[in-house]
């Protein structure tokens, strides 16, 4: 169950934001075995002064078209799966006009018992 935060600078249309959201989810389904109906995302737009990044960190030239994606997910993906996810995200977003250099991805891993999908219970917690 990933929880995805997509951070953008203001200026994209609702259709563009939806396409980015859909592309992120498709990449996760295709590369890290996320179930197709397991889509929980927050897409947030920021004013220029609230969207801060280094334009050349690690010699990667970024623009205001930067898309920052943070994915909180269960522990256990291999390095190869993570690399496939990063490439899948870059490929799909590039098809939407997002430069590969304008993609920053951060994975945050957590234990399964740290999730509650509703009803005040941890559905993935180990059963006694």
Helices and strands as residue ranges (DSSP letters): E 3-9, H 14-32, E 41-46, G 48-50, G 57-59, E 67-74, H 79-94, G 100-102, E 103-110, G 112-114
